[in-house]
Amino acid sequence: MAQDRDRQRPDTIEIDEPRGREMVTRLLEEGVVAPIPEAEVLQHVPSSQCFDSDLALVYFHKGWEAQSEE
């Protein structure tokens, strides 16, 4: 049963810095991410999680989207 669940999960992909920045820009435009300048972080609005790394934010958001689809 666990193998079936694992097969349904999306494959992880490698995201480089330029692609990560592009994805964060899109998330900012969509209102999914909001900057918190005084803390120098970006907040993932739906979950309230904060990140100081674009790549960490992008990977988190991809996981959050996958979990929301289940």
mmCIF file of the N, C-alpha and C atoms, coordinates in Angstrom:
data_MODEL
# 
_entry.id   MODEL 
# 
loop_
_atom_site.group_PDB 
_atom_site.id 
_atom_site.type_symbol 
_atom_site.label_atom_id 
_atom_site.label_alt_id 
_atom_site.label_comp_id 
_atom_site.label_asym_id 
_atom_site.label_entity_id 
_atom_site.label_seq_id 
_atom_site.pdbx_PDB_ins_code 
_atom_site.Cartn_x 
_atom_site.Cartn_y 
_atom_site.Cartn_z 
_atom_site.occupancy 
_atom_site.B_iso_or_equiv 
_atom_site.pdbx_formal_charge 
_atom_site.auth_seq_id 
_atom_site.auth_comp_id 
_atom_site.auth_asym_id 
_atom_site.auth_atom_id 
_atom_site.pdbx_PDB_model_num 
ATOM 1   N N  . MET A 1 1  ? 0.815  -1.183 0.000   1.00 0.00 ? 1  MET A N  1 
ATOM 2   C CA . MET A 1 1  ? 0.000  0.000  0.000   1.00 0.00 ? 1  MET A CA 1 
ATOM 3   C C  . MET A 1 1  ? 0.869  1.262  0.000   1.00 0.00 ? 1  MET A C  1 
ATOM 4   N N  . ALA A 1 2  ? 1.947  1.249  0.770   1.00 0.00 ? 2  ALA A N  1 
ATOM 5   C CA . ALA A 1 2  ? 2.846  2.408  0.801   1.00 0.00 ? 2  ALA A CA 1 
ATOM 6   C C  . ALA A 1 2  ? 3.498  2.618  -0.558  1.00 0.00 ? 2  ALA A C  1 
ATOM 7   N N  . GLN A 1 3  ? 3.775  1.528  -1.262  1.00 0.00 ? 3  GLN A N  1 
ATOM 8   C CA . GLN A 1 3  ? 4.373  1.662  -2.588  1.00 0.00 ? 3  GLN A CA 1 
ATOM 9   C C  . GLN A 1 3  ? 3.416  2.351  -3.553  1.00 0.00 ? 3  GLN A C  1 
ATOM 10  N N  . ASP A 1 4  ? 2.124  2.027  -3.461  1.00 0.00 ? 4  ASP A N  1 
ATOM 11  C CA . ASP A 1 4  ? 1.132  2.688  -4.314  1.00 0.00 ? 4  ASP A CA 1 
ATOM 12  C C  . ASP A 1 4  ? 1.082  4.177  -4.019  1.00 0.00 ? 4  ASP A C  1 
ATOM 13  N N  . ARG A 1 5  ? 1.118  4.528  -2.752  1.00 0.00 ? 5  ARG A N  1 
ATOM 14  C CA . ARG A 1 5  ? 1.083  5.936  -2.363  1.00 0.00 ? 5  ARG A CA 1 
ATOM 15  C C  . ARG A 1 5  ? 2.318  6.661  -2.879  1.00 0.00 ? 5  ARG A C  1 
ATOM 16  N N  . ASP A 1 6  ? 3.478  6.005  -2.771  1.00 0.00 ? 6  ASP A N  1 
ATOM 17  C CA . ASP A 1 6  ? 4.717  6.618  -3.250  1.00 0.00 ? 6  ASP A CA 1 
ATOM 18  C C  . ASP A 1 6  ? 4.690  6.833  -4.754  1.00 0.00 ? 6  ASP A C  1 
ATOM 19  N N  . ARG A 1 7  ? 4.083  5.910  -5.486  1.00 0.00 ? 7  ARG A N  1 
ATOM 20  C CA . ARG A 1 7  ? 3.991  6.057  -6.935  1.00 0.00 ? 7  ARG A CA 1 
ATOM 21  C C  . ARG A 1 7  ? 3.106  7.219  -7.342  1.00 0.00 ? 7  ARG A C  1 
ATOM 22  N N  . GLN A 1 8  ? 2.141  7.592  -6.498  1.00 0.00 ? 8  GLN A N  1 
ATOM 23  C CA . GLN A 1 8  ? 1.223  8.675  -6.814  1.00 0.00 ? 8  GLN A CA 1 
ATOM 24  C C  . GLN A 1 8  ? 1.823  10.047 -6.536  1.00 0.00 ? 8  GLN A C  1 
ATOM 25  N N  . ARG A 1 9  ? 2.846  10.104 -5.729  1.00 0.00 ? 9  ARG A N  1 
ATOM 26  C CA . ARG A 1 9  ? 3.475  11.383 -5.398  1.00 0.00 ? 9  ARG A CA 1 
ATOM 27  C C  . ARG A 1 9  ? 4.224  11.922 -6.603  1.00 0.00 ? 9  ARG A C  1 
ATOM 28  N N  . PRO A 1 10 ? 4.209  13.255 -6.759  1.00 0.00 ? 10 PRO A N  1 
ATOM 29  C CA . PRO A 1 10 ? 4.963  13.819 -7.887  1.00 0.00 ? 10 PRO A CA 1 
ATOM 30  C C  . PRO A 1 10 ? 6.459  13.625 -7.688  1.00 0.00 ? 10 PRO A C  1 
ATOM 31  N N  . ASP A 1 11 ? 7.168  13.437 -8.780  1.00 0.00 ? 11 ASP A N  1 
ATOM 32  C CA . ASP A 1 11 ? 8.622  13.317 -8.715  1.00 0.00 ? 11 ASP A CA 1 
ATOM 33  C C  . ASP A 1 11 ? 9.218  14.647 -8.284  1.00 0.00 ? 11 ASP A C  1 
ATOM 34  N N  . THR A 1 12 ? 10.258 14.568 -7.469  1.00 0.00 ? 12 THR A N  1 
ATOM 35  C CA . THR A 1 12 ? 10.963 15.794 -7.122  1.00 0.00 ? 12 THR A CA 1 
ATOM 36  C C  . THR A 1 12 ? 11.878 16.156 -8.272  1.00 0.00 ? 12 THR A C  1 
ATOM 37  N N  . ILE A 1 13 ? 12.025 17.421 -8.499  1.00 0.00 ? 13 ILE A N  1 
ATOM 38  C CA . ILE A 1 13 ? 12.905 17.891 -9.563  1.00 0.00 ? 13 ILE A CA 1 
ATOM 39  C C  . ILE A 1 13 ? 13.919 18.833 -8.964  1.00 0.00 ? 13 ILE A C  1 
ATOM 40  N N  . GLU A 1 14 ? 15.043 18.914 -9.613  1.00 0.00 ? 14 GLU A N  1 
ATOM 41  C CA . GLU A 1 14 ? 16.058 19.853 -9.173  1.00 0.00 ? 14 GLU A CA 1 
ATOM 42  C C  . GLU A 1 14 ? 15.701 21.241 -9.701  1.00 0.00 ? 14 GLU A C  1 
ATOM 43  N N  . ILE A 1 15 ? 15.756 22.202 -8.827  1.00 0.00 ? 15 ILE A N  1 
ATOM 44  C CA . ILE A 1 15 ? 15.460 23.586 -9.197  1.00 0.00 ? 15 ILE A CA 1 
ATOM 45  C C  . ILE A 1 15 ? 16.704 24.404 -8.905  1.00 0.00 ? 15 ILE A C  1 
ATOM 46  N N  . ASP A 1 16 ? 17.229 25.074 -9.933  1.00 0.00 ? 16 ASP A N  1 
ATOM 47  C CA . ASP A 1 16 ? 18.410 25.909 -9.723  1.00 0.00 ? 16 ASP A CA 1 
ATOM 48  C C  . ASP A 1 16 ? 17.983 27.302 -9.262  1.00 0.00 ? 16 ASP A C  1 
ATOM 49  N N  . GLU A 1 17 ? 18.950 28.102 -8.861  1.00 0.00 ? 17 GLU A N  1 
ATOM 50  C CA . GLU A 1 17 ? 18.670 29.441 -8.322  1.00 0.00 ? 17 GLU A CA 1 
ATOM 51  C C  . GLU A 1 17 ? 17.850 30.324 -9.267  1.00 0.00 ? 17 GLU A C  1 
ATOM 52  N N  . PRO A 1 18 ? 18.234 30.438 -10.558 1.00 0.00 ? 18 PRO A N  1 
ATOM 53  C CA . PRO A 1 18 ? 17.449 31.298 -11.454 1.00 0.00 ? 18 PRO A CA 1 
ATOM 54  C C  . PRO A 1 18 ? 15.995 30.834 -11.588 1.00 0.00 ? 18 PRO A C  1 
ATOM 55  N N  . ARG A 1 19 ? 15.799 29.535 -11.713 1.00 0.00 ? 19 ARG A N  1 
ATOM 56  C CA . ARG A 1 19 ? 14.425 29.010 -11.822 1.00 0.00 ? 19 ARG A CA 1 
ATOM 57  C C  . ARG A 1 19 ? 13.673 29.223 -10.515 1.00 0.00 ? 19 ARG A C  1 
ATOM 58  N N  . GLY A 1 20 ? 14.341 29.051 -9.395  1.00 0.00 ? 20 GLY A N  1 
ATOM 59  C CA . GLY A 1 20 ? 13.708 29.278 -8.092  1.00 0.00 ? 20 GLY A CA 1 
ATOM 60  C C  . GLY A 1 20 ? 13.267 30.719 -7.938  1.00 0.00 ? 20 GLY A C  1 
ATOM 61  N N  . ARG A 1 21 ? 14.134 31.652 -8.352  1.00 0.00 ? 21 ARG A N  1 
ATOM 62  C CA . ARG A 1 21 ? 13.790 33.079 -8.258  1.00 0.00 ? 21 ARG A CA 1 
ATOM 63  C C  . ARG A 1 21 ? 12.592 33.404 -9.151  1.00 0.00 ? 21 ARG A C  1 
ATOM 64  N N  . GLU A 1 22 ? 12.579 32.805 -10.350 1.00 0.00 ? 22 GLU A N  1 
ATOM 65  C CA . GLU A 1 22 ? 11.459 33.009 -11.274 1.00 0.00 ? 22 GLU A CA 1 
ATOM 66  C C  . GLU A 1 22 ? 10.149 32.506 -10.656 1.00 0.00 ? 22 GLU A C  1 
ATOM 67  N N  . MET A 1 23 ? 10.215 31.349 -10.007 1.00 0.00 ? 23 MET A N  1 
ATOM 68  C CA . MET A 1 23 ? 9.011  30.788 -9.384  1.00 0.00 ? 23 MET A CA 1 
ATOM 69  C C  . MET A 1 23 ? 8.555  31.639 -8.208  1.00 0.00 ? 23 MET A C  1 
ATOM 70  N N  . VAL A 1 24 ? 9.497  32.155 -7.417  1.00 0.00 ? 24 VAL A N  1 
ATOM 71  C CA . VAL A 1 24 ? 9.140  33.021 -6.285  1.00 0.00 ? 24 VAL A CA 1 
ATOM 72  C C  . VAL A 1 24 ? 8.498  34.306 -6.799  1.00 0.00 ? 24 VAL A C  1 
ATOM 73  N N  . THR A 1 25 ? 9.029  34.865 -7.871  1.00 0.00 ? 25 THR A N  1 
ATOM 74  C CA . THR A 1 25 ? 8.439  36.075 -8.458  1.00 0.00 ? 25 THR A CA 1 
ATOM 75  C C  . THR A 1 25 ? 6.989  35.815 -8.858  1.00 0.00 ? 25 THR A C  1 
ATOM 76  N N  . ARG A 1 26 ? 6.749  34.659 -9.474  1.00 0.00 ? 26 ARG A N  1 
ATOM 77  C CA . ARG A 1 26 ? 5.377  34.306 -9.875  1.00 0.00 ? 26 ARG A CA 1 
ATOM 78  C C  . ARG A 1 26 ? 4.480  34.154 -8.649  1.00 0.00 ? 26 ARG A C  1 
ATOM 79  N N  . LEU A 1 27 ? 4.987  33.513 -7.603  1.00 0.00 ? 27 LEU A N  1 
ATOM 80  C CA . LEU A 1 27 ? 4.203  33.338 -6.377  1.00 0.00 ? 27 LEU A CA 1 
ATOM 81  C C  . LEU A 1 27 ? 3.915  34.677 -5.708  1.00 0.00 ? 27 LEU A C  1 
ATOM 82  N N  . LEU A 1 28 ? 4.868  35.602 -5.771  1.00 0.00 ? 28 LEU A N  1 
ATOM 83  C CA . LEU A 1 28 ? 4.640  36.955 -5.237  1.00 0.00 ? 28 LEU A CA 1 
ATOM 84  C C  . LEU A 1 28 ? 3.529  37.644 -6.015  1.00 0.00 ? 28 LEU A C  1 
ATOM 85  N N  . GLU A 1 29 ? 3.562  37.545 -7.344  1.00 0.00 ? 29 GLU A N  1 
ATOM 86  C CA . GLU A 1 29 ? 2.544  38.170 -8.191  1.00 0.00 ? 29 GLU A CA 1 
ATOM 87  C C  . GLU A 1 29 ? 1.161  37.582 -7.931  1.00 0.00 ? 29 GLU A C  1 
ATOM 88  N N  . GLU A 1 30 ? 1.110  36.288 -7.634  1.00 0.00 ? 30 GLU A N  1 
ATOM 89  C CA . GLU A 1 30 ? -0.166 35.609 -7.387  1.00 0.00 ? 30 GLU A CA 1 
ATOM 90  C C  . GLU A 1 30 ? -0.673 35.824 -5.964  1.00 0.00 ? 30 GLU A C  1 
ATOM 91  N N  . GLY A 1 31 ? 0.151  36.403 -5.099  1.00 0.00 ? 31 GLY A N  1 
ATOM 92  C CA . GLY A 1 31 ? -0.259 36.629 -3.718  1.00 0.00 ? 31 GLY A CA 1 
ATOM 93  C C  . GLY A 1 31 ? -0.110 35.420 -2.816  1.00 0.00 ? 31 GLY A C  1 
ATOM 94  N N  . VAL A 1 32 ? 0.570  34.394 -3.296  1.00 0.00 ? 32 VAL A N  1 
ATOM 95  C CA . VAL A 1 32 ? 0.802  33.187 -2.507  1.00 0.00 ? 32 VAL A CA 1 
ATOM 96  C C  . VAL A 1 32 ? 1.935  33.414 -1.515  1.00 0.00 ? 32 VAL A C  1 
ATOM 97  N N  . VAL A 1 33 ? 2.822  34.337 -1.855  1.00 0.00 ? 33 VAL A N  1 
ATOM 98  C CA . VAL A 1 33 ? 3.976  34.673 -1.021  1.00 0.00 ? 33 VAL A CA 1 
ATOM 99  C C  . VAL A 1 33 ? 3.959  36.173 -0.760  1.00 0.00 ? 33 VAL A C  1 
ATOM 100 N N  . ALA A 1 34 ? 4.303  36.548 0.455   1.00 0.00 ? 34 ALA A N  1 
ATOM 101 C CA . ALA A 1 34 ? 4.371  37.965 0.817   1.00 0.00 ? 34 ALA A CA 1 
ATOM 102 C C  . ALA A 1 34 ? 5.717  38.245 1.485   1.00 0.00 ? 34 ALA A C  1 
ATOM 103 N N  . PRO A 1 35 ? 6.354  39.359 1.114   1.00 0.00 ? 35 PRO A N  1 
ATOM 104 C CA . PRO A 1 35 ? 7.620  39.703 1.766   1.00 0.00 ? 35 PRO A CA 1 
ATOM 105 C C  . PRO A 1 35 ? 7.373  40.278 3.155   1.00 0.00 ? 35 PRO A C  1 
ATOM 106 N N  . ILE A 1 36 ? 8.276  39.982 4.060   1.00 0.00 ? 36 ILE A N  1 
ATOM 107 C CA . ILE A 1 36 ? 8.279  40.593 5.389   1.00 0.00 ? 36 ILE A CA 1 
ATOM 108 C C  . ILE A 1 36 ? 9.638  41.262 5.515   1.00 0.00 ? 36 ILE A C  1 
ATOM 109 N N  . PRO A 1 37 ? 9.730  42.526 5.035   1.00 0.00 ? 37 PRO A N  1 
ATOM 110 C CA . PRO A 1 37 ? 11.025 43.207 4.940   1.00 0.00 ? 37 PRO A CA 1 
ATOM 111 C C  . PRO A 1 37 ? 11.789 43.318 6.259   1.00 0.00 ? 37 PRO A C  1 
ATOM 112 N N  . GLU A 1 38 ? 11.090 43.616 7.340   1.00 0.00 ? 38 GLU A N  1 
ATOM 113 C CA . GLU A 1 38 ? 11.794 43.817 8.615   1.00 0.00 ? 38 GLU A CA 1 
ATOM 114 C C  . GLU A 1 38 ? 12.471 42.536 9.102   1.00 0.00 ? 38 GLU A C  1 
ATOM 115 N N  . ALA A 1 39 ? 11.948 41.381 8.706   1.00 0.00 ? 39 ALA A N  1 
ATOM 116 C CA . ALA A 1 39 ? 12.554 40.110 9.097   1.00 0.00 ? 39 ALA A CA 1 
ATOM 117 C C  . ALA A 1 39 ? 13.410 39.528 7.961   1.00 0.00 ? 39 ALA A C  1 
ATOM 118 N N  . GLU A 1 40 ? 13.398 40.191 6.800   1.00 0.00 ? 40 GLU A N  1 
ATOM 119 C CA . GLU A 1 40 ? 14.137 39.746 5.627   1.00 0.00 ? 40 GLU A CA 1 
ATOM 120 C C  . GLU A 1 40 ? 13.793 38.310 5.245   1.00 0.00 ? 40 GLU A C  1 
ATOM 121 N N  . VAL A 1 41 ? 12.485 38.016 5.246   1.00 0.00 ? 41 VAL A N  1 
ATOM 122 C CA . VAL A 1 41 ? 12.000 36.693 4.869   1.00 0.00 ? 41 VAL A CA 1 
ATOM 123 C C  . VAL A 1 41 ? 10.809 36.839 3.937   1.00 0.00 ? 41 VAL A C  1 
ATOM 124 N N  . LEU A 1 42 ? 10.454 35.725 3.328   1.00 0.00 ? 42 LEU A N  1 
ATOM 125 C CA . LEU A 1 42 ? 9.239  35.638 2.533   1.00 0.00 ? 42 LEU A CA 1 
ATOM 126 C C  . LEU A 1 42 ? 8.298  34.689 3.262   1.00 0.00 ? 42 LEU A C  1 
ATOM 127 N N  . GLN A 1 43 ? 7.044  35.079 3.326   1.00 0.00 ? 43 GLN A N  1 
ATOM 128 C CA . GLN A 1 43 ? 6.057  34.248 4.007   1.00 0.00 ? 43 GLN A CA 1 
ATOM 129 C C  . GLN A 1 43 ? 5.171  33.547 2.986   1.00 0.00 ? 43 GLN A C  1 
ATOM 130 N N  . HIS A 1 44 ? 5.028  32.245 3.134   1.00 0.00 ? 44 HIS A N  1 
ATOM 131 C CA . HIS A 1 44 ? 4.094  31.455 2.336   1.00 0.00 ? 44 HIS A CA 1 
ATOM 132 C C  . HIS A 1 44 ? 2.725  31.694 2.972   1.00 0.00 ? 44 HIS A C  1 
ATOM 133 N N  . VAL A 1 45 ? 1.922  32.534 2.349   1.00 0.00 ? 45 VAL A N  1 
ATOM 134 C CA . VAL A 1 45 ? 0.682  33.025 2.944   1.00 0.00 ? 45 VAL A CA 1 
ATOM 135 C C  . VAL A 1 45 ? -0.273 31.908 3.378   1.00 0.00 ? 45 VAL A C  1 
ATOM 136 N N  . PRO A 1 46 ? -0.550 30.901 2.513   1.00 0.00 ? 46 PRO A N  1 
ATOM 137 C CA . PRO A 1 46 ? -1.529 29.893 2.937   1.00 0.00 ? 46 PRO A CA 1 
ATOM 138 C C  . PRO A 1 46 ? -1.141 29.119 4.196   1.00 0.00 ? 46 PRO A C  1 
ATOM 139 N N  . SER A 1 47 ? 0.143  28.954 4.432   1.00 0.00 ? 47 SER A N  1 
ATOM 140 C CA . SER A 1 47 ? 0.589  28.157 5.580   1.00 0.00 ? 47 SER A CA 1 
ATOM 141 C C  . SER A 1 47 ? 1.175  29.001 6.707   1.00 0.00 ? 47 SER A C  1 
ATOM 142 N N  . SER A 1 48 ? 1.472  30.269 6.434   1.00 0.00 ? 48 SER A N  1 
ATOM 143 C CA . SER A 1 48 ? 2.120  31.189 7.386   1.00 0.00 ? 48 SER A CA 1 
ATOM 144 C C  . SER A 1 48 ? 3.583  30.844 7.671   1.00 0.00 ? 48 SER A C  1 
ATOM 145 N N  . GLN A 1 49 ? 4.170  29.936 6.917   1.00 0.00 ? 49 GLN A N  1 
ATOM 146 C CA . GLN A 1 49 ? 5.583  29.581 7.092   1.00 0.00 ? 49 GLN A CA 1 
ATOM 147 C C  . GLN A 1 49 ? 6.460  30.666 6.467   1.00 0.00 ? 49 GLN A C  1 
ATOM 148 N N  . CYS A 1 50 ? 7.589  30.956 7.102   1.00 0.00 ? 50 CYS A N  1 
ATOM 149 C CA . CYS A 1 50 ? 8.516  31.970 6.596   1.00 0.00 ? 50 CYS A CA 1 
ATOM 150 C C  . CYS A 1 50 ? 9.823  31.319 6.157   1.00 0.00 ? 50 CYS A C  1 
ATOM 151 N N  . PHE A 1 51 ? 10.422 31.910 5.113   1.00 0.00 ? 51 PHE A N  1 
ATOM 152 C CA . PHE A 1 51 ? 11.640 31.363 4.524   1.00 0.00 ? 51 PHE A CA 1 
ATOM 153 C C  . PHE A 1 51 ? 12.606 32.489 4.185   1.00 0.00 ? 51 PHE A C  1 
ATOM 154 N N  . ASP A 1 52 ? 13.896 32.236 4.384   1.00 0.00 ? 52 ASP A N  1 
ATOM 155 C CA . ASP A 1 52 ? 14.911 33.196 3.959   1.00 0.00 ? 52 ASP A CA 1 
ATOM 156 C C  . ASP A 1 52 ? 15.665 32.670 2.738   1.00 0.00 ? 52 ASP A C  1 
ATOM 157 N N  . SER A 1 53 ? 15.180 31.573 2.169   1.00 0.00 ? 53 SER A N  1 
ATOM 158 C CA . SER A 1 53 ? 15.775 30.969 0.984   1.00 0.00 ? 53 SER A CA 1 
ATOM 159 C C  . SER A 1 53 ? 14.695 30.769 -0.073  1.00 0.00 ? 53 SER A C  1 
ATOM 160 N N  . ASP A 1 54 ? 14.953 31.279 -1.273  1.00 0.00 ? 54 ASP A N  1 
ATOM 161 C CA . ASP A 1 54 ? 14.002 31.091 -2.372  1.00 0.00 ? 54 ASP A CA 1 
ATOM 162 C C  . ASP A 1 54 ? 13.782 29.609 -2.654  1.00 0.00 ? 54 ASP A C  1 
ATOM 163 N N  . LEU A 1 55 ? 14.870 28.862 -2.693  1.00 0.00 ? 55 LEU A N  1 
ATOM 164 C CA . LEU A 1 55 ? 14.751 27.443 -3.021  1.00 0.00 ? 55 LEU A CA 1 
ATOM 165 C C  . LEU A 1 55 ? 13.968 26.679 -1.956  1.00 0.00 ? 55 LEU A C  1 
ATOM 166 N N  . ALA A 1 56 ? 14.206 26.981 -0.696  1.00 0.00 ? 56 ALA A N  1 
ATOM 167 C CA . ALA A 1 56 ? 13.454 26.315 0.371   1.00 0.00 ? 56 ALA A CA 1 
ATOM 168 C C  . ALA A 1 56 ? 11.968 26.636 0.244   1.00 0.00 ? 56 ALA A C  1 
ATOM 169 N N  . LEU A 1 57 ? 11.656 27.880 -0.067  1.00 0.00 ? 57 LEU A N  1 
ATOM 170 C CA . LEU A 1 57 ? 10.268 28.285 -0.246  1.00 0.00 ? 57 LEU A CA 1 
ATOM 171 C C  . LEU A 1 57 ? 9.623  27.545 -1.410  1.00 0.00 ? 57 LEU A C  1 
ATOM 172 N N  . VAL A 1 58 ? 10.321 27.460 -2.533  1.00 0.00 ? 58 VAL A N  1 
ATOM 173 C CA . VAL A 1 58 ? 9.776  26.791 -3.718  1.00 0.00 ? 58 VAL A CA 1 
ATOM 174 C C  . VAL A 1 58 ? 9.535  25.311 -3.437  1.00 0.00 ? 58 VAL A C  1 
ATOM 175 N N  . TYR A 1 59 ? 10.504 24.639 -2.832  1.00 0.00 ? 59 TYR A N  1 
ATOM 176 C CA . TYR A 1 59 ? 10.318 23.220 -2.528  1.00 0.00 ? 59 TYR A CA 1 
ATOM 177 C C  . TYR A 1 59 ? 9.178  23.026 -1.527  1.00 0.00 ? 59 TYR A C  1 
ATOM 178 N N  . PHE A 1 60 ? 9.084  23.899 -0.531  1.00 0.00 ? 60 PHE A N  1 
ATOM 179 C CA . PHE A 1 60 ? 7.990  23.814 0.432   1.00 0.00 ? 60 PHE A CA 1 
ATOM 180 C C  . PHE A 1 60 ? 6.657  23.976 -0.286  1.00 0.00 ? 60 PHE A C  1 
ATOM 181 N N  . HIS A 1 61 ? 6.559  24.986 -1.159  1.00 0.00 ? 61 HIS A N  1 
ATOM 182 C CA . HIS A 1 61 ? 5.300  25.242 -1.855  1.00 0.00 ? 61 HIS A CA 1 
ATOM 183 C C  . HIS A 1 61 ? 4.904  24.056 -2.731  1.00 0.00 ? 61 HIS A C  1 
ATOM 184 N N  . LYS A 1 62 ? 5.870  23.459 -3.412  1.00 0.00 ? 62 LYS A N  1 
ATOM 185 C CA . LYS A 1 62 ? 5.573  22.286 -4.236  1.00 0.00 ? 62 LYS A CA 1 
ATOM 186 C C  . LYS A 1 62 ? 5.028  21.154 -3.368  1.00 0.00 ? 62 LYS A C  1 
ATOM 187 N N  . GLY A 1 63 ? 5.613  20.928 -2.215  1.00 0.00 ? 63 GLY A N  1 
ATOM 188 C CA . GLY A 1 63 ? 5.113  19.903 -1.294  1.00 0.00 ? 63 GLY A CA 1 
ATOM 189 C C  . GLY A 1 63 ? 3.744  20.248 -0.756  1.00 0.00 ? 63 GLY A C  1 
ATOM 190 N N  . TRP A 1 64 ? 3.537  21.522 -0.459  1.00 0.00 ? 64 TRP A N  1 
ATOM 191 C CA . TRP A 1 64 ? 2.245  21.980 0.044   1.00 0.00 ? 64 TRP A CA 1 
ATOM 192 C C  . TRP A 1 64 ? 1.160  21.772 -1.014  1.00 0.00 ? 64 TRP A C  1 
ATOM 193 N N  . GLU A 1 65 ? 1.479  22.087 -2.271  1.00 0.00 ? 65 GLU A N  1 
ATOM 194 C CA . GLU A 1 65 ? 0.517  21.879 -3.367  1.00 0.00 ? 65 GLU A CA 1 
ATOM 195 C C  . GLU A 1 65 ? 0.208  20.385 -3.523  1.00 0.00 ? 65 GLU A C  1 
ATOM 196 N N  . ALA A 1 66 ? 1.233  19.548 -3.468  1.00 0.00 ? 66 ALA A N  1 
ATOM 197 C CA . ALA A 1 66 ? 1.030  18.108 -3.616  1.00 0.00 ? 66 ALA A CA 1 
ATOM 198 C C  . ALA A 1 66 ? 0.157  17.570 -2.492  1.00 0.00 ? 66 ALA A C  1 
ATOM 199 N N  . GLN A 1 67 ? 0.398  18.029 -1.275  1.00 0.00 ? 67 GLN A N  1 
ATOM 200 C CA . GLN A 1 67 ? -0.400 17.586 -0.126  1.00 0.00 ? 67 GLN A CA 1 
ATOM 201 C C  . GLN A 1 67 ? -1.842 18.066 -0.278  1.00 0.00 ? 67 GLN A C  1 
ATOM 202 N N  . SER A 1 68 ? -2.047 19.254 -0.785  1.00 0.00 ? 68 SER A N  1 
ATOM 203 C CA . SER A 1 68 ? -3.391 19.802 -0.955  1.00 0.00 ? 68 SER A CA 1 
ATOM 204 C C  . SER A 1 68 ? -4.191 19.036 -1.999  1.00 0.00 ? 68 SER A C  1 
ATOM 205 N N  . GLU A 1 69 ? -3.499 18.425 -2.956  1.00 0.00 ? 69 GLU A N  1 
ATOM 206 C CA . GLU A 1 69 ? -4.162 17.687 -4.025  1.00 0.00 ? 69 GLU A CA 1 
ATOM 207 C C  . GLU A 1 69 ? -4.608 16.306 -3.583  1.00 0.00 ? 69 GLU A C  1 
ATOM 208 N N  . GLU A 1 70 ? -4.038 15.787 -2.491  1.00 0.00 ? 70 GLU A N  1 
ATOM 209 C CA . GLU A 1 70 ? -4.382 14.429 -2.037  1.00 0.00 ? 70 GLU A CA 1 
ATOM 210 C C  . GLU A 1 70 ? -5.719 14.393 -1.369  1.00 0.00 ? 70 GLU A C  1 
# 
